[in-house]
């Protein structure tokens, strides 16, 4: 039953679950990031660089950012669905949303892995 | 009773465009129950957080770029006006976080009765305010 709901025949269910899973990833990362920040307490430039030096931390942060982009896409798309009744205007806004999120994602990837 | 039924059958004959729907466009005449308030704030804070994304990326890039740029970012974050903005954004994050946890809990059918939903709404508002207060103390003292 549950598996059937996640097939392509029910895109709404997939979106719903994706929104929740990305939220969970971000929630776990957020708690972890705040805790790590409070423990390490980077107070100067060198310490700040060190904070972002470990590869596992960069990958975790990237994972957070990917979840964020997916979460924001689904969330803002729902907002447009609710408040922008004109389909052609909404279509333009949806495209702008996707483009800006791709830019943020590429930007963050370059920032964290380059 | 019969009168009512007559009215209903009359309504059904009307086309959708002709139906007399109640219109209430003045938002200030709607009194939001506390759970609705938490819900709409979850959406509003989500939008705010989305809009601030490029600024966060820019600040992160600058801060990691060089020691001078790091100092610039620190200086920006220390100005009183920015601190107030930062607190507002922090509240947006905290509210979105706690209200999101509440929605997740309700998705697994936890705290779903009306009384419990009202109670958790209050908890979410208090936790958001408390977290912001802690941060305020931390960045001003």
gemmi code that builds the backbone of each chain (N, CA, C; Angstrom):
import gemmi

chains = {
    "A": [
        ("UNK", (0.846, -1.209, 0.000), (0.000, 0.000, 0.000), (0.870, 1.243, 0.000)),
        ("UNK", (1.764, 1.301, 0.997), (2.611, 2.488, 1.104), (3.535, 2.586, -0.105)),
        ("UNK", (4.091, 1.428, -0.518), (5.000, 1.417, -1.663), (4.262, 1.865, -2.918)),
        ("UNK", (3.006, 1.424, -3.044), (2.234, 1.793, -4.227), (2.028, 3.307, -4.285)),
        ("UNK", (1.811, 3.897, -3.114), (1.582, 5.337, -3.071), (2.813, 6.131, -3.508)),
        ("UNK", (3.982, 5.486, -3.486), (5.203, 6.203, -3.818), (5.611, 6.033, -5.278)),
        ("UNK", (4.779, 5.327, -6.061), (5.103, 5.183, -7.480), (4.730, 6.461, -8.225)),
        ("UNK", (5.060, 6.489, -9.501), (4.852, 7.701, -10.300), (3.380, 8.066, -10.462)),
        ("UNK", (2.510, 7.110, -10.156), (1.082, 7.417, -10.315), (0.597, 8.430, -9.284)),
        ("UNK", (1.349, 8.569, -8.220), (0.934, 9.511, -7.156), (2.036, 10.537, -6.881)),
        ("UNK", (2.235, 11.487, -7.786), (3.338, 12.440, -7.614), (3.184, 13.292, -6.345)),
        ("UNK", (1.938, 13.526, -5.943), (1.715, 14.338, -4.745), (2.272, 13.668, -3.506)),
        ("UNK", (2.095, 12.338, -3.435), (2.607, 11.597, -2.281), (4.129, 11.638, -2.233)),
        ("UNK", (4.736, 11.534, -3.424), (6.195, 11.600, -3.480), (6.690, 12.964, -3.012)),
        ("UNK", (6.033, 14.008, -3.481), (6.420, 15.368, -3.087), (6.282, 15.521, -1.575)),
        ("UNK", (5.162, 14.996, -1.051), (4.894, 15.085, 0.386), (6.012, 14.412, 1.176)),
        ("UNK", (6.377, 13.180, 0.758), (7.404, 12.440, 1.493), (8.781, 13.099, 1.338)),
        ("UNK", (9.069, 13.568, 0.129), (10.352, 14.233, -0.120), (10.501, 15.461, 0.765)),
        ("UNK", (9.393, 16.225, 0.892), (9.404, 17.417, 1.742), (9.766, 17.045, 3.186)),
        ("UNK", (9.205, 15.914, 3.663), (9.459, 15.479, 5.054), (10.872, 14.940, 5.233)),
        ("UNK", (11.334, 14.135, 4.268), (12.675, 13.550, 4.400), (13.744, 14.643, 4.362)),
        ("UNK", (13.577, 15.615, 3.446), (14.557, 16.705, 3.378), (14.521, 17.519, 4.670)),
        ("UNK", (13.326, 17.664, 5.250), (13.203, 18.384, 6.523), (13.980, 17.661, 7.622)),
        ("UNK", (13.873, 16.329, 7.634), (14.579, 15.547, 8.661), (16.095, 15.712, 8.530)),
        ("UNK", (16.595, 15.624, 7.294), (18.034, 15.789, 7.064), (18.489, 17.154, 7.589)),
        ("UNK", (17.728, 18.197, 7.256), (18.107, 19.554, 7.677), (18.025, 19.721, 9.191)),
        ("UNK", (16.997, 19.108, 9.803), (16.844, 19.233, 11.254), (18.030, 18.596, 11.971)),
        ("UNK", (18.416, 17.388, 11.520), (19.546, 16.693, 12.142), (20.833, 17.512, 11.958)),
        ("UNK", (21.054, 17.987, 10.733), (22.263, 18.775, 10.472), (22.269, 20.049, 11.330)),
        ("UNK", (21.131, 20.722, 11.416), (21.064, 21.984, 12.160), (21.462, 21.795, 13.616)),
        ("UNK", (20.868, 20.772, 14.243), (21.195, 20.501, 15.645), (22.690, 20.189, 15.779)),
        ("UNK", (23.171, 19.360, 14.846), (24.583, 18.977, 14.875), (25.489, 20.182, 14.662)),
        ("UNK", (25.130, 21.041, 13.701), (25.963, 22.205, 13.367), (26.041, 23.180, 14.537)),
        ("UNK", (24.888, 23.434, 15.168), (24.878, 24.354, 16.308), (25.731, 23.790, 17.448)),
        ("UNK", (25.556, 22.473, 17.706), (26.334, 21.825, 18.763), (27.833, 21.917, 18.473)),
        ("UNK", (28.206, 21.600, 17.229), (29.627, 21.627, 16.869), (30.182, 23.051, 16.979)),
        ("UNK", (29.368, 24.029, 16.555), (29.800, 25.427, 16.632), (30.029, 25.840, 18.084)),
        ("UNK", (29.134, 25.385, 18.974), (29.251, 25.745, 20.388), (30.450, 25.063, 21.038)),
        ("UNK", (30.785, 23.853, 20.577), (31.930, 23.134, 21.148), (33.243, 23.723, 20.639)),
        ("UNK", (33.332, 23.889, 19.297), (34.588, 24.370, 18.700), (34.798, 25.864, 18.968)),
        ("UNK", (33.703, 26.639, 18.928), (33.741, 28.097, 19.116), (34.841, 28.761, 18.286)),
        ("UNK", (34.748, 28.694, 16.951), (35.771, 29.331, 16.112), (35.702, 30.863, 16.252)),
        ("UNK", (36.778, 31.461, 16.794), (36.701, 32.892, 17.114), (37.614, 33.757, 16.242)),
        ("UNK", (38.351, 33.115, 15.316), (39.128, 33.922, 14.376), (39.145, 33.250, 13.010)),
        ("UNK", (39.815, 33.910, 12.050), (39.766, 33.417, 10.673), (40.304, 31.994, 10.540)),
        ("UNK", (41.468, 31.728, 11.162), (42.095, 30.405, 11.047), (41.177, 29.321, 11.620)),
        ("UNK", (40.584, 29.624, 12.790), (39.675, 28.665, 13.415), (38.440, 28.423, 12.537)),
        ("UNK", (37.988, 29.490, 11.894), (36.805, 29.402, 11.015), (37.105, 28.531, 9.793)),
        ("UNK", (38.300, 28.716, 9.219), (38.730, 27.887, 8.086), (38.823, 26.421, 8.528)),
        ("UNK", (39.423, 26.224, 9.709), (39.550, 24.867, 10.252), (38.184, 24.211, 10.443)),
        ("UNK", (37.216, 25.049, 10.848), (35.853, 24.555, 11.087), (35.284, 23.935, 9.816)),
        ("UNK", (35.642, 24.522, 8.662), (35.118, 24.022, 7.391), (36.115, 23.133, 6.644)),
        ("UNK", (37.230, 22.800, 7.309), (38.274, 22.022, 6.649), (37.929, 20.535, 6.467)),
        ("UNK", (37.395, 19.834, 7.477), (37.179, 18.383, 7.337), (36.247, 18.055, 6.172)),
        ("UNK", (36.637, 17.046, 5.401), (35.848, 16.672, 4.219), (34.451, 16.199, 4.620)),
        ("UNK", (34.380, 15.429, 5.720), (33.068, 14.906, 6.143), (32.106, 16.051, 6.476)),
        ("UNK", (32.665, 17.143, 7.032), (31.815, 18.286, 7.368), (31.316, 18.990, 6.105)),
        ("UNK", (32.222, 19.111, 5.106), (31.818, 19.729, 3.848), (30.731, 18.909, 3.167)),
        ("UNK", (30.902, 17.583, 3.206), (29.904, 16.718, 2.563), (28.574, 16.793, 3.309)),
        ("UNK", (28.641, 16.802, 4.641), (27.415, 16.936, 5.440), (26.719, 18.256, 5.128)),
        ("UNK", (27.522, 19.326, 5.014), (26.952, 20.641, 4.719), (26.323, 20.668, 3.330)),
        ("UNK", (27.003, 20.002, 2.387), (26.459, 19.934, 1.023), (25.153, 19.150, 1.003)),
        ("UNK", (25.126, 18.056, 1.770), (23.908, 17.249, 1.881), (22.759, 18.098, 2.442)),
        ("UNK", (23.104, 18.911, 3.445), (22.129, 19.840, 4.017), (21.636, 20.791, 2.936)),
        ("UNK", (22.575, 21.312, 2.133), (22.195, 22.329, 1.151), (21.332, 21.735, 0.040)),
        ("UNK", (21.649, 20.465, -0.354), (20.831, 19.795, -1.368), (19.406, 19.619, -0.829)),
        ("UNK", (19.306, 19.169, 0.433), (17.979, 19.013, 1.050), (17.247, 20.343, 1.104)),
        ("UNK", (17.998, 21.391, 1.424), (17.411, 22.728, 1.523), (16.816, 23.158, 0.186)),
        ("UNK", (17.564, 22.928, -0.895), (17.087, 23.333, -2.223), (15.820, 22.564, -2.605)),
        ("UNK", (15.813, 21.255, -2.337), (14.629, 20.448, -2.651), (13.441, 20.923, -1.812)),
        ("UNK", (13.701, 21.132, -0.530), (12.667, 21.561, 0.425), (12.086, 22.926, 0.019)),
        ("UNK", (12.976, 23.839, -0.346), (12.538, 25.184, -0.740), (11.758, 25.118, -2.051)),
        ("UNK", (12.217, 24.267, -2.972), (11.506, 24.136, -4.254), (10.058, 23.704, -4.011)),
        ("UNK", (9.869, 22.616, -3.239), (8.519, 22.111, -2.979), (7.691, 23.125, -2.190)),
        ("UNK", (8.322, 23.761, -1.208), (7.606, 24.696, -0.333), (7.141, 25.937, -1.072)),
        ("UNK", (8.077, 26.576, -1.793), (7.731, 27.818, -2.489), (6.771, 27.528, -3.649)),
        ("UNK", (6.949, 26.350, -4.280), (6.029, 25.957, -5.348), (4.597, 25.861, -4.812)),
        ("UNK", (4.453, 25.325, -3.605), (3.124, 25.254, -2.978), (2.565, 26.645, -2.699)),
        ("UNK", (3.455, 27.549, -2.269), (3.018, 28.925, -2.006), (2.507, 29.549, -3.304)),
        ("UNK", (3.241, 29.361, -4.403), (2.795, 29.885, -5.698), (1.458, 29.266, -6.099)),
        ("UNK", (1.314, 27.952, -5.883), (0.059, 27.268, -6.221), (-1.114, 27.897, -5.483)),
        ("UNK", (-0.863, 28.301, -4.235), (-1.948, 28.839, -3.411), (-2.280, 30.294, -3.742)),
        ("UNK", (-1.264, 31.106, -4.032), (-1.511, 32.546, -4.110), (-1.394, 33.136, -5.509)),
        ("UNK", (-0.908, 32.361, -6.508), (-0.803, 32.906, -7.865), (-1.759, 32.142, -8.772)),
        ("UNK", (-2.985, 32.677, -8.954), (-3.985, 31.937, -9.719), (-3.704, 31.925, -11.224)),
        ("UNK", (-3.021, 32.944, -11.739), (-2.760, 33.011, -13.186), (-1.703, 31.979, -13.595)),
        ("UNK", (-2.099, 30.971, -14.436), (-1.166, 29.872, -14.737), (0.112, 30.323, -15.434)),
        ("UNK", (0.021, 31.316, -16.328), (1.234, 31.699, -17.056), (2.195, 32.462, -16.149)),
        ("UNK", (1.649, 33.307, -15.261), (2.503, 34.016, -14.290), (3.164, 33.007, -13.356)),
        ("UNK", (2.350, 32.016, -12.917), (2.870, 31.011, -11.990), (3.970, 30.178, -12.646)),
        ("UNK", (3.783, 29.909, -13.938), (4.775, 29.143, -14.677), (6.112, 29.879, -14.697)),
        ("UNK", (6.049, 31.183, -14.954), (7.276, 31.992, -14.970), (7.940, 31.973, -13.602)),
        ("UNK", (7.131, 32.167, -12.546), (7.666, 32.178, -11.181), (8.298, 30.831, -10.828)),
        ("UNK", (7.628, 29.735, -11.232), (8.169, 28.395, -10.973), (9.535, 28.232, -11.627)),
        ("UNK", (9.645, 28.727, -12.864), (10.916, 28.588, -13.575), (12.003, 29.418, -12.909)),
        ("UNK", (11.642, 30.656, -12.508), (12.603, 31.507, -11.791), (13.085, 30.823, -10.518)),
        ("UNK", (12.133, 30.193, -9.820), (12.455, 29.486, -8.579), (13.471, 28.383, -8.836)),
        ("UNK", (13.200, 27.563, -9.855), (14.101, 26.445, -10.166), (15.481, 26.956, -10.556)),
        ("UNK", (15.516, 27.985, -11.394), (16.804, 28.533, -11.840), (17.598, 29.073, -10.654)),
        ("UNK", (16.934, 29.849, -9.778), (17.669, 30.432, -8.643), (18.177, 29.335, -7.703)),
        ("UNK", (17.355, 28.283, -7.496), (17.808, 27.211, -6.608), (18.987, 26.443, -7.210)),
        ("UNK", (18.981, 26.253, -8.540), (20.129, 25.600, -9.184), (21.374, 26.452, -9.026)),
        ("UNK", (21.221, 27.755, -9.166), (22.374, 28.652, -8.985), (22.920, 28.516, -7.557)),
        ("UNK", (22.012, 28.536, -6.569), (22.448, 28.408, -5.170), (23.156, 27.076, -4.946)),
        ("UNK", (22.625, 26.016, -5.577), (23.188, 24.682, -5.363), (24.593, 24.579, -5.972)),
        ("UNK", (24.743, 25.100, -7.196), (26.061, 25.070, -7.853), (27.048, 25.944, -7.070)),
        ("UNK", (26.560, 27.114, -6.650), (27.368, 28.042, -5.857), (27.876, 27.356, -4.585)),
        ("UNK", (26.969, 26.709, -3.863), (27.336, 26.056, -2.602), (28.293, 24.895, -2.841)),
        ("UNK", (28.048, 24.131, -3.909), (28.922, 22.995, -4.225), (30.336, 23.484, -4.511)),
        ("UNK", (30.427, 24.544, -5.307), (31.724, 25.118, -5.649), (32.421, 25.643, -4.387)),
        ("UNK", (31.615, 26.279, -3.523), (32.149, 26.862, -2.288), (32.708, 25.777, -1.358)),
        ("UNK", (31.989, 24.637, -1.282), (32.349, 23.618, -0.299), (33.382, 22.622, -0.814)),
        ("UNK", (33.395, 22.385, -2.120), (34.270, 21.326, -2.630), (35.450, 21.832, -3.445)),
        ("UNK", (35.407, 23.082, -3.892), (36.509, 23.577, -4.728), (37.731, 23.950, -3.874)),
    ],
    "B": [
        ("UNK", (-37.364, 23.505, 7.599), (-36.620, 22.348, 7.063), (-36.862, 22.224, 5.563)),
        ("UNK", (-38.174, 22.230, 5.206), (-38.519, 22.123, 3.794), (-38.008, 23.356, 3.040)),
        ("UNK", (-38.161, 24.472, 3.704), (-37.712, 25.744, 3.135), (-36.229, 25.677, 2.804)),
        ("UNK", (-35.474, 25.112, 3.763), (-34.034, 24.955, 3.589), (-33.702, 24.106, 2.378)),
        ("UNK", (-34.445, 22.990, 2.262), (-34.190, 22.089, 1.139), (-34.462, 22.780, -0.185)),
        ("UNK", (-35.521, 23.582, -0.194), (-35.839, 24.332, -1.406), (-34.674, 25.262, -1.775)),
        ("UNK", (-34.196, 25.947, -0.760), (-33.075, 26.866, -0.970), (-31.879, 26.124, -1.552)),
        ("UNK", (-31.591, 24.942, -0.966), (-30.450, 24.156, -1.418), (-30.605, 23.737, -2.878)),
        ("UNK", (-31.815, 23.294, -3.231), (-32.007, 22.833, -4.605), (-31.897, 24.018, -5.565)),
        ("UNK", (-32.321, 25.171, -5.099), (-32.178, 26.376, -5.920), (-30.699, 26.669, -6.156)),
        ("UNK", (-29.909, 26.527, -5.099), (-28.474, 26.801, -5.197), (-27.805, 25.860, -6.191)),
        ("UNK", (-28.243, 24.595, -6.168), (-27.598, 23.615, -7.044), (-27.813, 23.943, -8.514)),
        ("UNK", (-28.917, 24.622, -8.809), (-29.198, 24.940, -10.200), (-28.286, 26.053, -10.722)),
        ("UNK", (-27.786, 26.869, -9.807), (-26.933, 27.982, -10.229), (-25.604, 27.462, -10.755)),
        ("UNK", (-25.073, 28.144, -11.757), (-23.745, 27.772, -12.241), (-22.704, 28.286, -11.242)),
        ("UNK", (-21.494, 27.679, -11.242), (-20.492, 28.032, -10.233), (-20.241, 29.535, -10.133)),
        ("UNK", (-20.198, 30.216, -11.271), (-19.903, 31.652, -11.259), (-20.997, 32.463, -10.600)),
        ("UNK", (-22.230, 31.908, -10.588), (-23.357, 32.679, -10.047), (-23.567, 32.428, -8.557)),
        ("UNK", (-22.880, 31.421, -8.043), (-23.103, 31.080, -6.643), (-22.688, 32.220, -5.723)),
        ("UNK", (-23.499, 32.414, -4.676), (-23.146, 33.483, -3.752), (-22.253, 32.920, -2.672)),
        ("UNK", (-20.955, 33.041, -2.882), (-20.004, 32.565, -1.874), (-19.713, 33.695, -0.903)),
        ("UNK", (-19.470, 33.344, 0.355), (-19.091, 34.406, 1.291), (-17.710, 34.956, 0.939)),
        ("UNK", (-17.613, 36.259, 0.892), (-16.314, 36.865, 0.615), (-15.871, 37.635, 1.838)),
        ("UNK", (-14.635, 37.412, 2.224), (-14.123, 38.120, 3.393), (-12.671, 38.472, 3.134)),
        ("UNK", (-12.486, 39.600, 2.457), (-11.138, 39.934, 1.997), (-10.344, 40.746, 3.011)),
        ("UNK", (-11.042, 41.277, 4.026), (-10.309, 42.026, 5.040), (-9.695, 41.046, 6.036)),
        ("UNK", (-8.373, 40.853, 5.909), (-7.702, 39.841, 6.729), (-7.796, 40.140, 8.220)),
        ("UNK", (-7.991, 41.432, 8.561), (-7.989, 41.792, 9.988), (-9.302, 41.441, 10.673)),
        ("UNK", (-10.324, 41.049, 9.883), (-11.575, 40.636, 10.509), (-11.555, 39.136, 10.800)),
        ("UNK", (-10.492, 38.451, 10.361), (-10.396, 37.018, 10.631), (-9.562, 36.808, 11.891)),
        ("UNK", (-10.171, 36.159, 12.876), (-9.403, 35.885, 14.081), (-8.786, 34.499, 13.953)),
        ("UNK", (-7.462, 34.464, 13.913), (-6.777, 33.187, 13.704), (-6.695, 32.387, 15.000)),
        ("UNK", (-7.117, 31.135, 14.984), (-6.848, 30.264, 16.134), (-5.339, 30.066, 16.240)),
        ("UNK", (-4.864, 29.703, 17.412), (-3.410, 29.677, 17.632), (-2.707, 28.675, 16.712)),
        ("UNK", (-3.367, 27.535, 16.408), (-2.718, 26.566, 15.514), (-2.613, 27.109, 14.095)),
        ("UNK", (-3.631, 27.910, 13.681), (-3.569, 28.519, 12.352), (-2.450, 29.555, 12.301)),
        ("UNK", (-2.285, 30.278, 13.423), (-1.212, 31.282, 13.506), (0.153, 30.624, 13.348)),
        ("UNK", (0.363, 29.518, 14.079), (1.642, 28.799, 13.983), (1.852, 28.296, 12.555)),
        ("UNK", (0.778, 27.827, 11.941), (0.867, 27.281, 10.590), (1.227, 28.350, 9.560)),
        ("UNK", (0.546, 29.500, 9.623), (0.822, 30.545, 8.625), (2.204, 31.157, 8.863)),
        ("UNK", (2.614, 31.222, 10.142), (3.959, 31.718, 10.430), (5.015, 30.744, 9.901)),
        ("UNK", (4.695, 29.450, 9.922), (5.608, 28.455, 9.364), (5.830, 28.725, 7.875)),
        ("UNK", (4.738, 29.051, 7.194), (4.832, 29.347, 5.766), (5.568, 30.677, 5.532)),
        ("UNK", (5.202, 31.691, 6.297), (5.825, 33.014, 6.111), (7.323, 32.964, 6.403)),
        ("UNK", (7.702, 32.296, 7.500), (9.131, 32.212, 7.834), (9.870, 31.393, 6.781)),
        ("UNK", (9.207, 30.392, 6.224), (9.814, 29.607, 5.148), (10.154, 30.489, 3.953)),
        ("UNK", (9.224, 31.380, 3.585), (9.459, 32.305, 2.470), (10.619, 33.242, 2.775)),
        ("UNK", (10.636, 33.779, 3.990), (11.716, 34.691, 4.387), (13.067, 33.985, 4.301)),
        ("UNK", (13.116, 32.762, 4.828), (14.377, 32.008, 4.823), (14.832, 31.723, 3.394)),
        ("UNK", (13.868, 31.457, 2.509), (14.223, 31.239, 1.102), (14.833, 32.505, 0.505)),
        ("UNK", (14.207, 33.664, 0.797), (14.685, 34.915, 0.207), (16.085, 35.297, 0.694)),
        ("UNK", (16.449, 34.841, 1.887), (17.725, 35.247, 2.468), (18.878, 34.325, 2.031)),
        ("UNK", (18.557, 33.236, 1.337), (19.588, 32.261, 0.943), (20.806, 32.873, 0.240)),
        ("UNK", (20.621, 33.743, -0.785), (21.807, 34.281, -1.455), (22.692, 35.094, -0.519)),
        ("UNK", (22.082, 35.804, 0.434), (22.870, 36.597, 1.388), (23.722, 35.678, 2.259)),
        ("UNK", (23.130, 34.569, 2.705), (23.868, 33.608, 3.533), (25.054, 33.043, 2.759)),
        ("UNK", (24.807, 32.654, 1.494), (25.887, 32.111, 0.673), (26.993, 33.136, 0.467)),
        ("UNK", (26.585, 34.379, 0.206), (27.561, 35.446, -0.026), (28.426, 35.671, 1.207)),
        ("UNK", (27.777, 35.734, 2.391), (28.522, 35.938, 3.637), (29.461, 34.767, 3.916)),
        ("UNK", (28.993, 33.551, 3.650), (29.834, 32.372, 3.876), (31.051, 32.404, 2.952)),
        ("UNK", (30.802, 32.751, 1.696), (31.903, 32.813, 0.735), (32.935, 33.859, 1.155)),
        ("UNK", (32.433, 35.054, 1.501), (33.341, 36.128, 1.929), (34.151, 35.707, 3.149)),
        ("UNK", (33.468, 35.103, 4.123), (34.136, 34.777, 5.385), (35.229, 33.727, 5.193)),
        ("UNK", (35.057, 32.850, 4.186), (36.050, 31.800, 3.962), (37.119, 32.227, 2.959)),
        ("UNK", (36.862, 33.363, 2.297), (37.714, 33.798, 1.195), (39.117, 34.219, 1.635)),
        ("UNK", (39.178, 35.170, 2.570), (40.480, 35.644, 3.055), (40.297, 36.260, 4.435)),
        ("UNK", (41.410, 36.460, 5.131), (41.347, 37.013, 6.486), (40.704, 38.400, 6.497)),
        ("UNK", (41.028, 39.208, 5.458), (40.451, 40.562, 5.387), (38.940, 40.513, 5.224)),
        ("UNK", (38.499, 39.661, 4.286), (37.060, 39.533, 4.055), (36.358, 38.976, 5.284)),
        ("UNK", (37.048, 38.082, 5.978), (36.498, 37.543, 7.230), (36.229, 38.678, 8.208)),
        ("UNK", (37.237, 39.577, 8.334), (37.077, 40.728, 9.234), (35.914, 41.617, 8.806)),
        ("UNK", (35.759, 41.780, 7.474), (34.645, 42.583, 6.961), (33.308, 41.976, 7.382)),
        ("UNK", (33.196, 40.650, 7.199), (31.948, 39.966, 7.571), (31.675, 40.141, 9.063)),
        ("UNK", (32.732, 39.960, 9.879), (32.572, 40.125, 11.332), (32.096, 41.535, 11.672)),
        ("UNK", (32.705, 42.523, 10.979), (32.324, 43.919, 11.228), (30.857, 44.151, 10.861)),
        ("UNK", (30.450, 43.580, 9.717), (29.048, 43.721, 9.291), (28.127, 43.114, 10.347)),
        ("UNK", (28.469, 41.906, 10.797), (27.613, 41.202, 11.757), (27.579, 41.892, 13.125)),
        ("UNK", (28.566, 42.758, 13.398), (28.598, 43.424, 14.692), (27.834, 44.741, 14.722)),
        ("UNK", (27.410, 45.250, 13.551), (26.686, 46.527, 13.581), (25.291, 46.291, 14.168)),
        ("UNK", (24.853, 47.240, 15.019), (23.610, 47.051, 15.784), (22.393, 46.750, 14.901)),
        ("UNK", (22.288, 47.471, 13.764), (21.130, 47.265, 12.888), (21.101, 45.836, 12.350)),
        ("UNK", (22.291, 45.372, 11.910), (22.384, 44.008, 11.373), (22.069, 42.985, 12.464)),
        ("UNK", (22.502, 43.301, 13.695), (22.225, 42.381, 14.804), (20.723, 42.190, 15.000)),
        ("UNK", (19.978, 43.289, 14.897), (18.521, 43.197, 15.045), (17.926, 42.363, 13.902)),
        ("UNK", (18.409, 42.640, 12.668), (17.963, 41.859, 11.509), (18.254, 40.373, 11.715)),
        ("UNK", (19.464, 40.137, 12.233), (19.934, 38.766, 12.463), (19.010, 38.050, 13.454)),
        ("UNK", (18.620, 38.789, 14.494), (17.717, 38.198, 15.488), (16.374, 37.850, 14.863)),
        ("UNK", (15.875, 38.743, 14.004), (14.613, 38.481, 13.305), (14.718, 37.215, 12.464)),
        ("UNK", (15.826, 37.111, 11.718), (16.039, 35.931, 10.878), (16.214, 34.682, 11.723)),
        ("UNK", (16.907, 34.837, 12.855), (17.095, 33.696, 13.752), (15.740, 33.228, 14.268)),
        ("UNK", (14.869, 34.179, 14.605), (13.531, 33.794, 15.057), (12.800, 33.041, 13.941)),
        ("UNK", (12.925, 33.562, 12.707), (12.291, 32.886, 11.566), (12.774, 31.444, 11.469)),
        ("UNK", (14.100, 31.271, 11.614), (14.653, 29.912, 11.555), (14.107, 29.054, 12.693)),
        ("UNK", (14.160, 29.572, 13.927), (13.718, 28.788, 15.085), (12.241, 28.425, 14.963)),
        ("UNK", (11.421, 29.402, 14.555), (10.001, 29.102, 14.438), (9.767, 28.036, 13.374)),
        ("UNK", (10.436, 28.199, 12.213), (10.268, 27.231, 11.134), (10.708, 25.842, 11.593)),
        ("UNK", (11.802, 25.806, 12.345), (12.339, 24.546, 12.874), (11.331, 23.864, 13.806)),
        ("UNK", (10.906, 24.597, 14.845), (10.023, 23.979, 15.848), (8.643, 23.662, 15.267)),
        ("UNK", (8.100, 24.579, 14.457), (6.789, 24.317, 13.846), (6.888, 23.137, 12.884)),
        ("UNK", (8.062, 23.006, 12.226), (8.273, 21.879, 11.318), (8.303, 20.560, 12.063)),
        ("UNK", (8.990, 20.556, 13.218), (9.015, 19.348, 14.057), (7.587, 18.985, 14.464)),
        ("UNK", (6.799, 20.015, 14.781), (5.408, 19.777, 15.189), (4.618, 19.149, 14.046)),
        ("UNK", (4.822, 19.675, 12.825), (4.119, 19.097, 11.675), (4.539, 17.653, 11.437)),
        ("UNK", (5.837, 17.383, 11.605), (6.326, 16.007, 11.440), (5.682, 15.090, 12.471)),
        ("UNK", (5.582, 15.580, 13.720), (4.958, 14.790, 14.781), (3.512, 14.473, 14.415)),
        ("UNK", (2.806, 15.478, 13.868), (1.404, 15.254, 13.500), (1.287, 14.292, 12.320)),
        ("UNK", (2.292, 14.292, 11.442), (2.278, 13.360, 10.318), (2.326, 11.915, 10.786)),
        ("UNK", (2.977, 11.671, 11.937), (2.972, 10.306, 12.479), (1.904, 10.161, 13.564)),
        ("UNK", (0.856, 11.017, 13.445), (-0.333, 10.950, 14.298), (-0.035, 11.127, 15.775)),
        ("UNK", (0.850, 12.034, 16.054), (1.164, 12.337, 17.438), (0.663, 13.738, 17.751)),
        ("UNK", (-0.053, 13.912, 18.873), (-0.572, 15.221, 19.271), (-1.567, 15.791, 18.254)),
        ("UNK", (-2.505, 14.965, 17.801), (-3.403, 15.433, 16.748), (-4.796, 15.876, 17.224)),
        ("UNK", (-5.146, 15.630, 18.496), (-6.450, 16.134, 18.928), (-6.381, 17.647, 19.048)),
        ("UNK", (-7.560, 18.288, 19.012), (-7.589, 19.754, 18.990), (-6.888, 20.359, 20.206)),
        ("UNK", (-7.181, 19.789, 21.392), (-6.583, 20.337, 22.613), (-5.062, 20.214, 22.585)),
        ("UNK", (-4.578, 19.037, 22.171), (-3.137, 18.802, 22.120), (-2.493, 19.686, 21.053)),
        ("UNK", (-3.186, 19.856, 19.915), (-2.646, 20.697, 18.836), (-2.503, 22.138, 19.308)),
        ("UNK", (-3.493, 22.608, 20.087), (-3.409, 23.970, 20.631), (-2.236, 24.093, 21.603)),
        ("UNK", (-2.097, 23.045, 22.415), (-1.027, 23.056, 23.404), (0.336, 23.092, 22.712)),
        ("UNK", (0.537, 22.204, 21.703), (1.839, 22.176, 21.026), (2.086, 23.473, 20.253)),
        ("UNK", (1.007, 24.125, 19.781), (1.171, 25.424, 19.118), (1.806, 26.426, 20.064)),
        ("UNK", (1.289, 26.444, 21.293), (1.847, 27.358, 22.304), (3.295, 27.003, 22.580)),
        ("UNK", (3.573, 25.703, 22.703), (4.945, 25.255, 22.970), (5.883, 25.747, 21.864)),
        ("UNK", (5.436, 25.617, 20.603), (6.256, 26.046, 19.463), (6.550, 27.546, 19.544)),
        ("UNK", (5.514, 28.341, 19.847), (5.710, 29.796, 19.925), (6.675, 30.160, 21.045)),
        ("UNK", (6.505, 29.487, 22.200), (7.369, 29.772, 23.348), (8.815, 29.366, 23.057)),
        ("UNK", (8.996, 28.166, 22.477), (10.351, 27.695, 22.171), (11.052, 28.629, 21.184)),
        ("UNK", (10.317, 29.092, 20.169), (10.891, 30.015, 19.185), (11.350, 31.303, 19.857)),
        ("UNK", (10.484, 31.841, 20.725), (10.813, 33.082, 21.424), (12.001, 32.874, 22.372)),
        ("UNK", (11.988, 31.740, 23.087), (13.067, 31.453, 24.040), (14.417, 31.328, 23.339)),
        ("UNK", (14.452, 30.576, 22.241), (15.700, 30.382, 21.502), (16.233, 31.726, 21.006)),
        ("UNK", (15.328, 32.584, 20.527), (15.735, 33.907, 20.055), (16.289, 34.740, 21.208)),
        ("UNK", (15.634, 34.625, 22.362), (16.075, 35.362, 23.546), (17.482, 34.935, 23.955)),
        ("UNK", (17.722, 33.622, 23.968), (19.051, 33.097, 24.318), (20.099, 33.655, 23.363)),
        ("UNK", (19.767, 33.651, 22.070), (20.709, 34.175, 21.080), (20.947, 35.673, 21.292)),
        ("UNK", (19.867, 36.391, 21.615), (19.989, 37.836, 21.852), (20.951, 38.107, 22.999)),
        ("UNK", (20.793, 37.346, 24.076), (21.689, 37.507, 25.225), (23.122, 37.199, 24.810)),
        ("UNK", (23.270, 36.135, 24.005), (24.600, 35.690, 23.600), (25.313, 36.710, 22.704)),
        ("UNK", (24.573, 37.380, 21.802), (25.261, 38.317, 20.895), (25.362, 39.729, 21.459)),
        ("UNK", (24.711, 40.008, 22.588), (24.824, 41.361, 23.144), (25.653, 41.425, 24.421)),
        ("UNK", (25.891, 40.253, 25.016), (26.658, 40.265, 26.271), (28.002, 39.567, 26.054)),
    ],
}
model = gemmi.Model(1)
for chain_id, residues in chains.items():
    chain = gemmi.Chain(chain_id)
    for i, (resn, *xyz) in enumerate(residues, 1):
        res = gemmi.Residue()
        res.name, res.seqid = resn, gemmi.SeqId(i, " ")
        for name, pos in zip(("N", "CA", "C"), xyz):
            atom = gemmi.Atom()
            atom.name, atom.element = name, gemmi.Element(name[0])
            atom.pos, atom.b_iso = gemmi.Position(*pos), 0.0
            res.add_atom(atom)
        chain.add_residue(res)
    model.add_chain(chain)
structure = gemmi.Structure()
structure.add_model(model)
structure.setup_entities()
